[in-house]
C-alpha cells in the first residue's frame, strides 16, 4: 500500500477501506508517512469530505494510536466533559466539583489554551502548588478516594491526533467537521470515561461562528460516538458574549469559586447547573433533570460543592486556603477603568474583542511555548442588554505591563456596542442533542 494511492483516492472522492485508514494512522505515528504526504491527504479529506463510516473508523484508530486509560479499577460511572473553547469559559472548574459532590466520578484530562481560548490547565496554574502533571496511578488513586481529578494531557495519549492537529493548524484544514469530530472524540475515548458531555459553542468568541455549523458538528459527534459505543451528549451554547464577568486565569478561578459558593453570575450558574444535571441523569443518579438540579442547588447552598473543590485542590498539592483568600493567587499591579462614552443599552458585547483585549494584556498565547501572565485579564461590569449612561463603568482591565495598553483600551471600547433599544438576548443553551 502506498500513501500516494490514498491521496489520489480521496482526491477523486472515493471512500477509504478500514485497512487503508489503519495504514494511514500507523504510518503517521511511526513516522513512515511524511508531513508533506499527510498534508496532501488532509487537504483532499478537507475538500472531498469523509463519510460517517470513514470518520468513525478514523476516530477509533486515532483513539487507539497510543495509550488508552483503563478506568475499570475505579468503581462507578465515570464522566468527562469537553468544551470547544470560548471566552471566560471556566465551566469545568465549577462543573467538576459540583458533579463530584453528588457522588458521580469526574475523570477529566484538560488542555492548555492557544489563541484566544484559555485552557483549564492554565487556569488551575493560578492556584498555588496545584499539580496537573499527576501520573496515571496518582490519577486513578485520586478518583477512587475523592471521586474527582483534573490533569493535563499525557504524552502517550492519541499521538496521531497531536500530529494531525499540528498539521491542520498550518495547512488550512482546521474547519473540517469529520476531522474535528475525530480529534475531539479520539481524545475523549482514550481518556476512558463512560459518559461524555461536549459543550459546542457558537458565536463571535467560538470556533463555530453559526448555530447551523455547531448543530452539524454536534450531530456528527453524537452519531460517531454512538457507533463507537459511547454515551455522547452535546450541548450547543451561545458564545457571542463572554460567559460570566471575568476573562483571565486568577479572575476566572475566583469567579468559579464564587459560583460554587452560590454567589456566581447568573449565566455561568445556569449553564453549570444544567450541564451537571444532564450528567447526573445520564449516570442514573436521579430520575429526572429537574430532580438533579434541585440536588445540585442544595449542594451549593449546604457547602458540599465548595468542599469538594477544596478536597480536589488539597489532593493535587494546591493550597486550599485560596477558597477564602484570593490574595494567595497571582494579581495584577494596574487596574484601569473603562467608562461608557454613550448613553443607551449594550446591544452587543463582542466576545472575540474581549478575548483579544485579555490576550494583549498577557492572558493568552500564540505559540505553545509562550508564557502567560496568570494575574491579568478583563473584569466586565456590564453585559449585553444592560442600560448605561455616559460615564458608566463598563469594565476593568487588570494589567502588569502597560506595553500594549493603548491598543487594549481601543479594543475593549470596540467590544461594546451601545444602541437606543435593549436587544433580545438569545438563549444561553440553544439545544441539547443526545
Residue, then its C-alpha position, 0 to 999 in steps of 0.5 A: x500500500x502506498x500513501x500516494x494511492x490514498x491521496x489520489x483516492x480521496x482526491x477523486x472522492x472515493x471512500x477509504x477501506x478500514x485497512x487503508x485508514x489503519x495504514x494511514x494512522x500507523x504510518x503517521x505515528x511511526x513516522x513512515x508517512x511524511x508531513x508533506x504526504x499527510x498534508x496532501x491527504x488532509x487537504x483532499x479529506x478537507x475538500x472531498x469530505x469523509x463519510x460517517x463510516x470513514x470518520x468513525x473508523x478514523x476516530x477509533x484508530x486515532x483513539x487507539x494510536x497510543x495509550x488508552x486509560x483503563x478506568x475499570x479499577x475505579x468503581x462507578x460511572x465515570x464522566x468527562x466533559x469537553x468544551x470547544x473553547x470560548x471566552x471566560x469559559x471556566x465551566x469545568x472548574x465549577x462543573x467538576x466539583x459540583x458533579x463530584x459532590x453528588x457522588x458521580x466520578x469526574x475523570x477529566x484530562x484538560x488542555x492548555x489554551x492557544x489563541x484566544x481560548x484559555x485552557x483549564x490547565x492554565x487556569x488551575x496554574x493560578x492556584x498555588x502548588x496545584x499539580x496537573x502533571x499527576x501520573x496515571x496511578x496518582x490519577x486513578x488513586x485520586x478518583x477512587x478516594x475523592x471521586x474527582x481529578x483534573x490533569x493535563x494531557x499525557x504524552x502517550x495519549x492519541x499521538x496521531x491526533x497531536x500530529x494531525x492537529x499540528x498539521x491542520x493548524x498550518x495547512x488550512x484544514x482546521x474547519x473540517x467537521x469529520x476531522x474535528x469530530x475525530x480529534x475531539x472524540x479520539x481524545x475523549x475515548x482514550x481518556x476512558x470515561x463512560x459518559x461524555x458531555x461536549x459543550x459546542x459553542x457558537x458565536x463571535x468568541x467560538x470556533x463555530x461562528x453559526x448555530x447551523x455549523x455547531x448543530x452539524x458538528x454536534x450531530x456528527x459527534x453524537x452519531x460517531x460516538x454512538x457507533x463507537x459505543x459511547x454515551x455522547x451528549x452535546x450541548x450547543x451554547x451561545x458564545x457571542x458574549x463572554x460567559x460570566x464577568x471575568x476573562x483571565x486565569x486568577x479572575x476566572x478561578x475566583x469567579x468559579x469559586x464564587x459560583x460554587x459558593x452560590x454567589x456566581x453570575x447568573x449565566x455561568x450558574x445556569x449553564x453549570x447547573x444544567x450541564x451537571x444535571x444532564x450528567x447526573x441523569x445520564x449516570x442514573x443518579x436521579x430520575x429526572x433533570x429537574x430532580x438533579x438540579x434541585x440536588x445540585x442547588x442544595x449542594x451549593x447552598x449546604x457547602x458540599x460543592x465548595x468542599x469538594x473543590x477544596x478536597x480536589x485542590x488539597x489532593x493535587x498539592x494546591x493550597x486550599x486556603x485560596x477558597x477564602x483568600x484570593x490574595x494567595x493567587x497571582x494579581x495584577x499591579x494596574x487596574x484601569x477603568x473603562x467608562x461608557x462614552x454613550x448613553x443607551x443599552x449594550x446591544x452587543x458585547x463582542x466576545x472575540x474583542x474581549x478575548x483579544x483585549x485579555x490576550x494583549x494584556x498577557x492572558x493568552x498565547x500564540x505559540x505553545x511555548x509562550x508564557x502567560x501572565x496568570x494575574x491579568x485579564x478583563x473584569x466586565x461590569x456590564x453585559x449585553x442588554x444592560x442600560x448605561x449612561x455616559x460615564x458608566x463603568x463598563x469594565x476593568x482591565x487588570x494589567x502588569x505591563x502597560x506595553x500594549x495598553x493603548x491598543x487594549x483600551x481601543x479594543x475593549x471600547x470596540x467590544x461594546x456596542x451601545x444602541x437606543x433599544x435593549x436587544x433580545x438576548x438569545x438563549x444561553x443553551x440553544x439545544x441539547x442533542x443526545 
